[in-house]
């Protein structure tokens, strides 16, 4: 096989160094999650859309409060046992909640009641956190966004955004009425609506000075409010007691080089975005002098990272593409957002754990959280945390060593994951995620995602190869993986080429070695889209040197879901067909055999599990020591997942027959259940476990497909199969 020993040695050394560093420090790991569905009111259909957007925590650290815009209310979660969070109830509001914050034993919520963009309205309501009883309600005179409570409980700051209509004049500014900041005093623990102050913010920004749109607020211990005016690319510091504007300044811009800016179904970090406006969303004070902003962008910019300022407007630190590159290395880069905001850092949280301050940066589209240690100078990267789909906000609970994210996306209409609240805990151990990541090459990350097939190098133990599927149609690739590293390292990407260019019309779902330094690849076809069902042999550099179309007898019974895995036994290739085709009896699929010397095609039938919901099919096939090992899975997620298993078919008992006639049914044995591995990190069970490989030493690895982070959490699980805490050696499973 093609090898780059020096590269792999360097990757391994880097991995060991990173692992030692992680082991010496405290890190966060996800321990649990809870779906917002648990808080649906009695009688409400389970199919009702819900969300967890802005989240806060009670003073005792045991109750979470989150805003739920689709349900027009606020949900509560009991985390007295953080490993088993539970829905604690739902409180309906008269309008759309935009933010929530805790004030003593109450919570305050900004609620949007606007009739239109030109007639904005809303109120601030205070309710008891234990009973839900309403105490005070203040008319705000406009559409609220962010809400923050002063640390001494003396006032509440509300950003009145009066947001623009993005469909009017292409969303161009100005669009009246203008937004502003509202300061509501608190006396005796209660809102004093009659004494609220309106702080005008017109005339401050260079961009649309007549139409400020305050987005986010935070308050330091001096009672100073920092306000982001996102579309105006501006920042303001306000005295929270008097309403005086202490200082204001532009958020500025960043020159971005080697950034992915084309949505072309490939990850190409070679573009430029000069003078890119930061356009911050969330903002958090680090101390009384410094604050950090998340540069999401919304109007004319978005610089894809985060920046630390002081109150004088000096930039103390600019992350540039550091965060975006780390997101890409973990396989979470949202290619479909390349031309706009990339990883889209939107939310922030700051907390001090064991005397050390941490910055948490939330990637809305990458569905991941970056953790940085605040050093007082340049922050030190600690880790990435997997989150649900579209983390909108987060809260720290340092006294309990907890960190919590609210993930707003609910894909119920698409049959996908629901919105979740996820809980993490600080631990004296190495990070459990990511389990696989890529290295940097020439200062840029190897972009990857949607891993769909896996095979082990027959000569070098711990070296694996994977392929990506058609999500990256313009970049079909073979990835070289050092599985011995922790996390595993994608050390190289080999582009699959035809006539020197990226091969088109491929949907790579399986890979195996050809015995001569190259590979056989299985492509799942779709005749209706012009993608052929075929096998491809490449050399070690990814050049296609042979194409084998599916035979007419097989195509005559074609359905959409074709080859999902390929493996080699001598001169014979075995191909797993994902789902039943037209001639397959119910609850059965084909294992197809192709002889590379004679060109002969044969097949057997494989029995699939019966399920009450969804479908069951095959995702991978791997030959080892006289047996075929097959991934059989359903298409269900979360609590509905039932079948995520590895089975074994003894080769001596699999006697294929010619296509077009009666095919024998093979017998299978279930040898491994993947569900515990998919549940191990405290999230929800993903549906696509798609790759499996066994090394020459008998150690097995599996990988999931993250769908290119499209309507997906982006999480990729790559793990060694174990039994009773030790590696499962497949030599013990020989027939």
C-alpha positions as MATLAB code, in Angstrom:
seq = 'XXXXXXXXXXXXXXXXXXXXXXXXXXXXXXXXXXXXXXXXXXXXXXXXXXXXXXXXXXXXXXXXXXXXXXXXXXXXXXXXXXXXXXXXXXXXXXXXXXXXXXXXXXXXXXXXXXXXXXXXXXXXXXXXXXXXXXXXXXXXXXXXXXXXXXXXXXXXXXXXXXXXXXXXXXXXXXXXXXXXXXXXXXXXXXXXXXXXXXXXXXXXXXXXXXXXXXXXXXXXXXXXXXXXXXXXXXXXXXXXXXXXXXXXXXXXXXXXXXXXXXXXXXXXXXXXXXXXXXXXXXXXXXXXXXXXXXXXXXXXXXXXXXXXXXXXXXXXXXXXXXXXXXXXXXXXXXXXXXXXXXXXXXXXXXXXXXXXXXXXXXXXXXXXXXXXXXXXXXXXXXXXXXXXXXXXXXXXXXXXXXXXXXXXXXXXXXXXXXXXXXXXXXXXXXXXXXXXXXXXXXXXXXXXXXXXXXXXXXXXXXXXXXXXXXXXXXXXXXXXXXXXXXXXXXXXXXXXXXXXXXXXXXXXXXXXXXXXXXXXXXXXXXXXXXXXXXXXXXXXXXXXXXXXXXXXXXXXXXXXXXXXXXXXXXXXXXXXXXXXXXXXXXXXXXXXXXXXXXXXXXXXXXXXXXXXXXXXXXXXXXXXXXXXXXXXXXXXXXXXXXXXXXXXXXXXXXXXXXXXXXXXXXXXXXXXXXXXXXXXXXXXXXXXXXXXXXXXXXXXXXXXXXXXXXXXXXXXXXXXXXXXXXXXXXXXXXX';
ca = [
       0.000    0.000    0.000;
       1.082    3.615   -0.531;
       2.653    4.953    2.625;
       4.078    8.180    3.942;
       5.968    6.913    7.018;
       7.435   10.308    7.885;
       4.020   11.980    7.762;
       2.380    9.293    9.878;
       5.229    9.397   12.392;
       4.826   13.157   12.684;
       1.067   12.813   13.141;
       1.530   10.167   15.810;
       4.057   12.311   17.681;
       1.675   15.271   17.529;
      -1.178   13.111   18.825;
       0.865   11.794   21.741;
       1.909   15.324   22.666;
      -1.691   16.572   22.517;
      -2.886   13.596   24.521;
      -0.338   14.206   27.267;
      -1.327   17.851   27.434;
      -5.038   16.991   27.668;
      -4.406   14.450   30.401;
      -2.594   17.057   32.495;
      -5.513   19.503   32.489;
      -9.154   19.473   33.417;
     -11.546   19.214   30.526;
     -15.279   19.006   29.892;
     -17.195   15.972   28.688;
     -20.870   15.595   27.861;
     -22.675   13.485   30.420;
     -26.349   13.758   29.431;
     -28.996   15.367   27.266;
     -32.728   15.906   27.365;
     -35.124   16.673   24.540;
     -37.461   19.640   24.752;
     -40.219   17.188   23.848;
     -40.221   16.209   27.523;
     -41.717   19.602   28.310;
     -44.625   19.460   25.898;
     -47.804   20.332   27.801;
     -50.232   17.461   28.478;
     -52.273   16.602   25.412;
     -49.869   18.331   23.038;
     -48.934   16.013   20.121;
     -45.373   14.684   20.184;
     -44.987   15.970   16.630;
     -45.283   19.582   17.823;
     -42.227   21.676   16.987;
     -40.274   22.825   20.041;
     -36.964   24.559   20.641;
     -34.387   25.436   23.285;
     -32.909   28.833   22.530;
     -31.693   31.139   25.296;
     -30.959   29.329   28.553;
     -30.363   30.393   32.162;
     -29.937   28.616   35.480;
     -31.489   29.088   38.922;
     -29.313   30.465   41.716;
     -29.073   27.040   43.364;
     -27.843   25.557   40.048;
     -30.545   22.872   39.959;
     -33.089   24.254   37.480;
     -32.566   25.342   33.894;
     -34.895   27.815   32.201;
     -34.971   28.119   28.414;
     -37.001   30.100   25.906;
     -39.035   28.133   23.354;
     -40.051   30.348   20.448;
     -42.178   27.863   18.428;
     -44.170   26.926   21.533;
     -44.389   30.561   22.696;
     -43.272   29.828   26.199;
     -40.536   28.855   28.621;
     -39.418   25.343   29.518;
     -37.777   24.176   32.734;
     -35.349   21.307   33.276;
     -34.428   19.650   36.560;
     -30.682   18.988   36.729;
     -30.438   18.178   40.426;
     -28.999   14.931   39.041;
     -27.035   16.203   36.034;
     -26.597   12.712   34.631;
     -30.378   12.360   34.400;
     -31.894   15.721   33.474;
     -35.685   15.748   33.310;
     -38.325   18.076   31.974;
     -39.836   20.110   34.797;
     -42.695   21.827   33.036;
     -43.684   24.472   30.530;
     -45.054   27.996   30.990;
     -46.964   29.569   28.111;
     -46.461   33.218   27.190;
     -48.570   35.740   25.300;
     -46.117   36.050   22.450;
     -42.713   34.804   21.348;
     -40.041   34.654   24.075;
     -36.703   35.977   22.844;
     -34.505   35.669   25.924;
     -34.549   34.652   29.570;
     -32.476   35.484   32.654;
     -32.669   34.600   36.342;
     -33.280   37.155   39.103;
     -33.135   35.653   42.615;
     -35.948   33.053   42.769;
     -37.618   34.435   39.629;
     -36.879   34.612   35.936;
     -37.430   37.496   33.537;
     -38.337   36.966   29.905;
     -38.415   39.281   26.934;
     -41.494   38.535   24.826;
     -42.054   39.699   21.245;
     -45.661   40.597   20.373;
     -44.956   42.557   17.171;
     -47.700   42.741   14.552;
     -45.123   43.451   11.851;
     -41.588   44.736   11.320;
     -42.936   48.284   11.200;
     -45.131   47.835   14.289;
     -42.778   46.253   16.822;
     -43.956   45.584   20.353;
     -43.118   43.470   23.339;
     -42.923   43.181   27.080;
     -40.692   42.036   29.913;
     -42.306   39.633   32.362;
     -41.132   38.395   35.750;
     -42.302   35.008   37.056;
     -41.532   32.819   40.035;
     -39.163   30.037   38.966;
     -40.816   27.456   41.226;
     -44.504   28.202   40.686;
     -44.470   29.990   37.327;
     -46.711   32.671   38.817;
     -46.529   36.032   37.049;
     -45.360   38.924   39.265;
     -44.688   41.948   37.052;
     -45.077   42.777   33.378;
     -43.475   45.807   31.711;
     -44.458   47.138   28.282;
     -41.211   47.760   26.398;
     -42.583   49.669   23.420;
     -40.618   47.592   20.941;
     -39.375   44.141   19.999;
     -37.002   42.757   22.652;
     -34.047   40.515   21.963;
     -31.390   39.869   24.617;
     -32.053   40.237   28.358;
     -29.461   40.452   31.165;
     -29.694   40.936   34.930;
     -27.156   43.054   36.827;
     -24.921   41.045   39.126;
     -26.236   42.917   42.172;
     -29.821   42.401   41.004;
     -30.477   46.141   40.796;
     -31.653   46.363   37.184;
     -32.404   44.449   33.997;
     -31.027   45.458   30.591;
     -33.036   44.667   27.464;
     -31.836   45.058   23.881;
     -34.780   46.364   21.848;
     -33.763   45.296   18.372;
     -36.761   46.209   16.218;
     -35.222   43.890   13.643;
     -35.161   44.518    9.925;
     -37.205   42.692    7.303;
     -34.635   40.699    5.336;
     -37.067   40.402    2.408;
     -37.563   44.168    2.092;
     -35.090   45.793   -0.313;
     -32.855   42.736    0.111;
     -32.693   43.486    3.821;
     -30.919   46.802    3.309;
     -30.715   49.342    6.139;
     -32.098   51.653    7.376;
     -35.523   50.219    8.183;
     -37.503   52.072   10.790;
     -38.307   52.131   13.610;
     -34.877   52.233   15.225;
     -33.887   49.992   18.100;
     -32.647   51.068   21.525;
     -31.632   49.836   24.969;
     -34.054   49.647   27.890;
     -32.967   49.625   31.538;
     -35.577   48.425   34.031;
     -34.818   49.048   37.740;
     -35.362   46.305   40.297;
     -36.395   47.137   43.849;
     -37.159   44.586   46.529;
     -36.524   41.869   43.957;
     -39.288   43.158   41.663;
     -39.291   44.986   38.341;
     -40.210   48.667   38.573;
     -41.764   49.165   35.179;
     -42.699   52.816   35.684;
     -39.033   53.814   36.142;
     -37.548   52.106   33.080;
     -35.038   54.157   31.063;
     -34.878   54.243   27.284;
     -31.314   54.675   26.012;
     -31.283   55.937   22.432;
     -28.487   54.530   20.294;
     -29.031   56.460   17.070;
     -26.148   58.432   15.644;
     -23.454   56.135   17.028;
     -22.546   53.793   14.181;
     -21.094   54.619   10.809;
     -23.356   51.974    9.250;
     -27.043   52.969    9.268;
     -26.641   55.411   12.188;
     -30.366   56.213   12.098;
     -31.310   52.560   12.501;
     -29.408   50.916   15.357;
     -30.339   47.272   15.955;
     -29.086   46.205   19.398;
     -28.628   42.444   19.473;
     -27.038   41.299   22.718;
     -26.296   42.722   26.160;
     -24.167   41.709   29.133;
     -23.416   43.430   32.453;
     -20.173   43.509   34.442;
     -19.813   43.849   38.213;
     -19.607   47.652   37.879;
     -23.092   47.740   36.401;
     -21.793   48.599   32.930;
     -23.760   47.227   30.000;
     -21.958   46.201   26.825;
     -24.237   46.205   23.784;
     -23.650   44.710   20.334;
     -25.285   46.454   17.391;
     -24.821   43.568   15.004;
     -26.001   44.935   11.669;
     -24.365   48.281   12.464;
     -21.049   46.532   13.281;
     -20.776   48.617   16.412;
     -20.297   48.279   20.174;
     -21.431   50.481   23.035;
     -20.739   50.644   26.775;
     -23.588   52.072   28.880;
     -23.874   52.976   32.555;
     -26.679   50.679   33.675;
     -27.812   52.959   36.507;
     -27.894   56.307   34.673;
     -28.256   55.265   31.025;
     -25.205   57.331   30.048;
     -23.262   56.011   27.038;
     -19.737   55.711   28.418;
     -18.063   54.770   25.145;
     -18.858   53.388   21.723;
     -16.751   52.245   18.774;
     -16.896   50.193   15.570;
     -16.426   46.441   15.884;
     -14.013   46.662   12.953;
     -13.062   44.094   10.356;
     -10.705   41.206    9.687;
      -8.786   40.077    6.599;
      -9.463   36.376    6.068;
      -7.084   34.346    3.889;
      -7.436   30.654    3.021;
     -11.135   30.503    3.839;
     -13.777   28.265    2.244;
     -16.178   30.648    0.497;
     -17.679   28.490   -2.255;
     -20.691   26.237   -1.695;
     -19.532   23.735   -4.317;
     -19.913   20.398   -2.488;
     -16.233   20.410   -1.570;
     -14.081   21.722    1.270;
     -11.559   24.103   -0.264;
      -9.849   26.499    2.123;
      -8.310   28.714   -0.527;
     -10.495   31.824   -0.764;
     -10.129   35.355    0.557;
     -12.461   37.704    2.404;
     -10.622   41.004    2.837;
     -11.930   43.624    5.247;
     -14.644   41.322    6.534;
     -16.849   43.121    9.061;
     -17.049   41.329   12.403;
     -20.770   42.012   13.014;
     -20.905   40.488   16.505;
     -23.898   38.679   17.944;
     -23.268   37.517   21.526;
     -21.051   39.428   23.926;
     -19.750   38.477   27.381;
     -17.626   40.328   29.894;
     -14.419   38.532   30.876;
     -13.843   40.940   33.765;
     -14.671   44.585   34.419;
     -12.295   45.775   31.668;
     -12.444   43.180   28.884;
     -15.208   41.507   26.904;
     -15.420   38.949   24.121;
     -17.685   39.017   21.042;
     -18.833   36.215   18.705;
     -18.534   37.439   15.129;
     -21.468   35.687   13.485;
     -22.380   38.294   10.883;
     -25.865   39.060    9.642;
     -25.841   41.987    7.226;
     -22.637   42.590    5.323;
     -20.125   40.444    7.126;
     -19.273   37.904    9.763;
     -15.596   37.189   10.395;
     -16.127   33.572   11.560;
     -14.290   33.904   14.860;
     -14.235   35.799   18.130;
     -12.507   38.944   19.374;
     -11.520   40.320   22.777;
     -11.812   44.101   23.348;
     -11.236   46.389   26.265;
     -13.645   49.190   27.184;
     -11.514   51.714   25.326;
     -12.182   49.866   22.054;
      -8.744   48.303   21.671;
      -8.568   44.855   20.105;
      -6.677   42.678   22.590;
      -7.063   39.421   20.665;
      -8.456   38.356   17.305;
      -9.026   34.634   16.666;
      -9.111   34.965   12.875;
      -9.720   31.510   11.430;
      -8.458   29.565   14.441;
     -11.956   28.550   15.556;
     -13.203   27.817   12.049;
     -10.188   25.628   11.292;
     -10.654   23.651   14.495;
     -14.294   23.105   13.575;
     -13.176   21.825   10.171;
     -10.549   19.518   11.663;
     -13.264   17.867   13.739;
     -15.439   17.279   10.663;
     -18.026   19.878   11.709;
     -17.482   22.468    8.988;
     -20.897   23.305    7.389;
     -20.006   23.394    3.709;
     -23.455   24.674    2.783;
     -22.673   27.865    4.724;
     -19.286   28.474    3.101;
     -20.394   31.441    1.054;
     -22.040   33.159    3.981;
     -20.921   32.768    7.585;
     -18.964   29.524    7.651;
     -18.983   27.928   11.081;
     -21.100   30.873   12.280;
     -19.992   31.605   15.850;
     -23.136   33.026   17.436;
     -23.370   32.282   21.150;
     -20.901   32.729   23.992;
     -20.556   31.736   27.617;
     -17.902   32.612   30.164;
     -17.307   30.884   33.474;
     -14.623   30.463   36.106;
     -13.917   26.866   37.101;
     -11.425   26.087   39.863;
      -9.888   29.525   39.595;
      -9.527   29.401   35.816;
     -11.726   31.418   33.436;
     -13.000   29.694   30.281;
     -14.553   31.069   27.105;
     -17.118   28.892   25.318;
     -17.716   29.758   21.640;
     -20.818   28.234   20.021;
     -20.837   27.371   16.309;
     -24.486   27.525   15.308;
     -24.085   25.816   11.932;
     -21.207   23.542   12.943;
     -23.132   22.366   16.021;
     -20.018   22.335   18.159;
     -18.605   24.399   21.036;
     -15.025   25.624   21.230;
     -13.537   25.840   24.719;
     -10.723   28.320   25.311;
      -8.812   29.121   28.494;
      -8.625   32.868   29.198;
      -4.981   33.706   29.908;
      -5.362   37.475   30.051;
      -3.618   37.607   26.676;
      -4.171   35.196   23.774;
      -6.691   32.512   24.853;
      -5.458   28.938   24.917;
      -7.520   26.375   23.013;
      -8.641   23.493   25.231;
     -11.116   21.350   23.288;
     -14.234   21.061   21.147;
     -17.500   19.832   22.592;
     -20.164   18.077   20.516;
     -23.578   19.673   20.791;
     -27.037   19.085   19.383;
     -28.164   20.786   16.207;
     -27.611   24.554   16.223;
     -26.467   25.492   19.734;
     -28.039   28.889   20.355;
     -26.862   29.679   23.862;
     -25.111   28.216   26.891;
     -24.762   28.705   30.620;
     -21.980   27.858   33.055;
     -22.567   26.460   36.551;
     -19.046   26.612   38.023;
     -20.030   25.710   41.576;
     -21.211   22.345   40.264;
     -18.555   21.985   37.565;
     -21.248   22.018   34.875;
     -21.713   23.602   31.475;
     -25.016   23.449   29.557;
     -26.010   24.184   25.956;
     -29.420   24.927   24.464;
     -29.731   23.548   20.933;
     -32.592   25.121   19.060;
     -33.058   23.114   15.863;
     -36.050   20.761   15.783;
     -36.189   18.575   12.665;
     -39.487   16.888   13.417;
     -40.881   17.739    9.978;
     -37.965   15.922    8.342;
     -38.066   12.984   10.734;
     -34.791   14.143   12.235;
     -33.467   14.906   15.725;
     -35.435   17.082   18.121;
     -34.142   20.127   19.974;
     -32.050   19.261   23.025;
     -30.514   20.648   26.176;
     -27.092   19.072   26.767;
     -25.093   18.870   29.997;
     -21.293   18.704   30.334;
     -19.117   18.225   33.394;
     -15.537   19.213   34.180;
     -13.367   16.133   34.727;
      -9.756   15.185   35.388;
      -9.497   13.221   32.148;
      -8.783   13.648   28.484;
     -11.590   14.876   26.234;
     -13.831   12.109   24.919;
     -14.596   14.086   21.762;
     -13.642   14.355   18.983;
     -12.789   10.720   18.377;
     -11.321   11.552   14.980;
      -9.887   14.767   13.547;
      -7.717   15.874   10.661;
      -4.280   17.442   10.699;
      -3.188   20.769    9.271;
      -1.308   20.697    5.983;
       0.432   23.832    4.727;
      -1.400   25.891    7.325;
      -4.860   24.659    6.330;
      -7.041   21.847    7.661;
      -7.854   18.701    5.731;
     -11.584   19.178    5.323;
     -13.694   16.059    5.745;
     -17.106   14.704    6.639;
     -19.748   12.135    5.642;
     -17.406    9.154    6.104;
     -19.193    6.172    4.612;
     -16.776    3.262    4.234;
     -13.715    1.905    6.019;
     -10.947   -0.619    5.404;
      -7.706   -1.529    7.186;
      -4.274   -1.461    5.603;
      -3.261   -5.116    5.161;
       0.383   -4.412    6.023;
       0.450   -1.600    8.596;
      -1.508   -2.144   11.770;
      -3.561    0.846   12.885;
      -3.661    2.471    9.430;
      -7.158    2.677    7.928;
      -8.719    4.181    4.822;
     -12.134    5.815    4.548;
     -14.205    7.394    1.785;
     -16.767   10.183    1.787;
     -20.125    9.975    0.073;
     -21.833   12.190   -2.495;
     -22.407   15.046   -0.068;
     -18.965   16.138   -1.271;
     -19.727   15.349   -4.900;
     -16.967   17.624   -6.195;
     -14.378   16.157   -3.861;
     -14.640   12.336   -3.754;
     -11.834   11.286   -1.457;
      -9.925    8.477    0.182;
      -8.736    9.438    3.654;
      -5.661    7.957    5.317;
      -6.338    7.466    9.048;
      -3.901    6.811   11.859;
      -6.263    4.923   14.161;
      -3.597    4.389   16.827;
      -3.614    8.101   17.693;
      -5.989    9.498   20.306;
      -8.049   10.950   18.788;
      -7.563    9.163   15.473;
      -5.901   11.372   12.878;
      -6.859   11.916    9.259;
      -3.318   12.366    7.996;
      -3.926   12.635    4.263;
      -6.687   13.081    1.701;
      -6.346   11.347   -1.666;
      -8.631   12.831   -4.312;
     -10.375   10.213   -6.479;
      -9.658   11.306  -10.038;
     -10.676   10.535  -13.588;
      -8.388   11.871  -16.311;
      -6.520   13.943  -13.753;
      -9.604   15.723  -12.391;
     -11.963   15.028   -9.505;
     -14.185   12.183  -10.661;
     -17.833   13.115  -11.064;
     -21.035   11.110  -10.670;
     -19.778    9.082   -7.731;
     -21.473    8.260   -4.456;
     -18.728    6.385   -2.651;
     -20.097    4.109    0.075;
     -17.491    1.377    0.339;
     -13.738    0.833    0.066;
     -11.415   -2.159    0.124;
      -7.820   -2.777   -0.925;
      -7.008   -4.385   -4.280;
      -3.861   -6.258   -3.159;
      -1.622   -4.225   -5.464;
      -1.296   -0.904   -3.697;
      -4.647    0.461   -4.849;
      -8.301    0.279   -3.913;
     -11.691   -0.969   -5.018;
     -14.494    1.531   -4.400;
     -18.238    0.873   -4.403;
     -20.478    3.677   -5.641;
     -24.167    3.740   -4.805;
     -25.944    4.698   -8.011;
     -29.064    6.667   -8.783;
     -30.126    6.142  -12.364;
     -32.704    8.943  -12.092;
     -29.841   11.364  -11.398;
     -27.373    9.898  -13.863;
     -25.159    8.302  -11.206;
     -24.277    4.744  -12.259;
     -24.221    1.740   -9.943;
     -20.615    0.653  -10.348;
     -17.317   -0.506   -8.878;
     -14.122    1.462   -9.430;
     -10.514    0.383   -9.042;
      -7.968    3.099   -8.334;
      -4.235    3.155   -7.990;
      -2.614    4.334   -4.757;
      -2.886    7.971   -5.880;
      -6.640    7.815   -6.409;
      -6.628    7.586  -10.206;
      -9.468    5.435  -11.533;
      -7.893    2.693  -13.641;
     -10.862    0.352  -14.043;
     -14.640    0.749  -14.042;
     -17.033   -2.170  -13.539;
     -20.719   -1.308  -14.084;
     -23.403   -3.389  -12.402;
     -24.580   -6.129  -14.776;
     -27.934   -5.950  -16.632;
     -29.447   -8.758  -14.526;
     -28.862   -6.700  -11.399;
     -29.910   -3.357  -12.868;
     -33.143   -4.920  -14.095;
     -34.385   -5.019  -10.503;
     -32.770   -1.756   -9.422;
     -34.024    0.496   -6.705;
     -32.424    3.666   -5.440;
     -30.509    2.231   -2.487;
     -27.542    0.321   -3.900;
     -23.991   -0.585   -2.876;
     -23.173    0.364    0.728;
     -20.004   -1.614    1.292;
     -17.355   -3.668   -0.465;
     -14.731   -6.178    0.653;
     -12.254   -8.487   -1.055;
     -11.518  -12.190   -0.610;
      -8.737  -13.091   -3.030;
     -10.019  -12.388   -6.537;
     -13.587  -12.024   -5.332;
     -15.358   -8.843   -4.293;
     -18.412   -8.940   -2.032;
     -20.803   -5.971   -2.190;
     -23.527   -5.229    0.356;
     -26.694   -3.750   -1.142;
     -28.277   -1.363    1.330;
     -31.973   -2.190    0.922;
     -34.300   -4.572   -0.833;
     -34.538   -4.317   -4.597;
     -37.528   -5.311   -6.700;
     -36.934   -9.074   -6.636;
     -36.046   -9.364   -2.942;
     -38.550  -10.923   -0.549;
     -39.611   -8.821    2.404;
     -36.956   -8.406    5.113;
     -34.076   -9.461    2.875;
     -31.315   -7.810    0.859;
     -28.576   -9.014   -1.465;
     -24.915   -9.694   -0.896;
     -23.481   -9.549   -4.407;
     -20.272  -11.285   -5.492;
     -18.023  -10.215   -8.376;
     -15.010  -12.198   -9.605;
     -12.334   -9.763  -10.763;
     -10.661  -12.388  -12.974;
     -13.640  -13.975  -14.714;
     -16.100  -11.071  -14.566;
     -18.770  -13.389  -13.186;
     -21.549  -11.992  -10.944;
     -23.421  -13.996   -8.309;
     -25.368  -13.263   -5.133;
     -26.977  -14.531   -1.945;
     -29.782  -13.113    0.130;
     -29.293  -11.815    3.638;
     -32.123  -11.741    6.235;
     -32.731   -8.352    7.882;
     -34.417   -7.680   11.204;
     -38.125   -6.899   11.334;
     -38.978   -3.544   12.889;
     -42.146   -1.630   13.654;
     -40.839    1.719   12.477;
     -38.708    2.787    9.537;
     -36.530    0.392    7.576;
     -33.539   -1.859    8.153;
     -30.657   -2.186    5.720;
     -26.933   -2.816    5.389;
     -24.150   -0.254    5.699;
     -20.875   -2.158    5.456;
     -19.288   -5.518    4.698;
     -15.825   -6.650    5.821;
     -14.109   -9.989    5.215;
     -11.862  -11.432    7.906;
     -10.577  -14.939    8.586;
     -13.288  -16.953    6.823;
     -16.258  -14.726    7.599;
     -18.103  -11.679    6.355;
     -18.885   -9.089    9.012;
     -21.828   -6.852    8.170;
     -23.256   -3.673    9.666;
     -27.030   -3.935    9.825;
     -28.932   -0.860   10.990;
     -32.293    0.825   11.065;
     -32.792    4.445   10.045;
     -34.034    5.560   13.464;
     -32.435    8.017   15.870;
     -32.564    8.699   19.591;
     -34.869    6.534   21.664;
     -36.422    5.052   18.516;
     -33.171    3.365   17.463;
     -33.409   -0.415   17.750;
     -31.024   -2.053   15.288;
     -27.389   -0.932   15.124;
     -25.536   -4.212   15.041;
     -22.651   -6.179   13.572;
     -23.416   -9.626   12.214;
     -21.331  -12.481   10.904;
     -21.884  -14.705    7.864;
     -19.592  -17.725    7.535;
     -18.047  -17.674    4.072;
     -18.044  -21.451    3.734;
     -21.829  -21.424    4.151;
     -22.406  -18.593    1.683;
     -22.768  -20.295   -1.690;
     -23.851  -17.628   -4.164;
     -25.975  -18.382   -7.219;
     -26.108  -16.633  -10.604;
     -28.180  -13.460  -10.809;
     -31.682  -13.680  -12.205;
     -32.502  -16.977  -10.551;
     -33.277  -18.230   -7.081;
     -30.755  -16.977   -4.549;
     -29.908  -18.878   -1.358;
     -30.590  -17.245    2.006;
     -27.554  -17.087    4.296;
     -27.572  -17.457    8.049;
     -26.300  -14.630   10.236;
     -25.069  -14.369   13.808;
     -25.206  -11.111   15.749;
     -21.746  -10.533   17.226;
     -21.850   -6.906   18.428;
     -24.369   -4.252   19.435;
     -23.293   -0.696   18.551;
     -26.021    1.015   20.591;
     -23.958    1.253   23.814;
     -21.130    2.944   21.874;
     -23.565    5.371   20.260;
     -25.043    6.244   23.657;
     -21.731    6.483   25.513;
     -21.205   10.233   25.088;
     -24.499   11.390   26.515;
     -26.095   12.643   23.296;
     -28.827   11.112   21.208;
     -28.245    7.982   19.086;
     -27.381    8.865   15.498;
     -28.749    6.656   12.745;
     -25.828    6.164   10.379;
     -23.137    3.801   11.556;
     -21.590    3.128    8.165;
     -17.947    2.091    8.293;
     -16.215   -0.941    9.794;
     -12.711   -2.365    9.467;
     -10.576   -5.071   11.068;
      -6.807   -4.679   11.246;
      -4.367   -7.483   10.499;
      -4.027   -7.959   14.272;
      -7.779   -8.547   14.644;
      -8.685   -5.178   16.209;
     -11.858   -3.595   14.825;
     -12.973    0.014   14.338;
     -16.282    1.579   13.367;
     -17.268    5.045   12.170;
     -20.513    6.970   11.708;
     -21.565    9.207    8.818;
     -22.332   12.793    9.907;
     -24.211   13.745    6.698;
     -21.833   16.610    6.029;
     -23.287   18.542    8.997;
     -26.444   19.156    6.956;
     -29.507   18.830    9.226;
     -27.218   16.847   11.477;
     -25.346   17.443   14.724;
     -22.162   16.880   12.738;
     -20.914   14.372   15.299;
     -18.698   11.593   13.956;
     -18.088    8.650   16.248;
     -14.944    6.668   15.527;
     -14.223    3.944   18.035;
     -12.574    0.630   18.681;
     -14.890   -2.277   19.405;
     -14.470   -3.482   22.954;
     -15.699   -6.182   25.286;
     -15.699   -5.677   29.046;
     -13.540   -2.605   28.610;
     -10.865   -4.313   26.514;
     -10.332   -4.381   22.736;
     -12.422   -7.089   21.111;
     -10.015   -9.268   19.128;
     -11.776  -10.714   16.109;
      -9.405  -13.647   15.995;
     -11.611  -15.042   18.759;
     -14.563  -14.994   16.316;
     -13.014  -17.234   13.696;
     -15.404  -19.890   12.365;
];
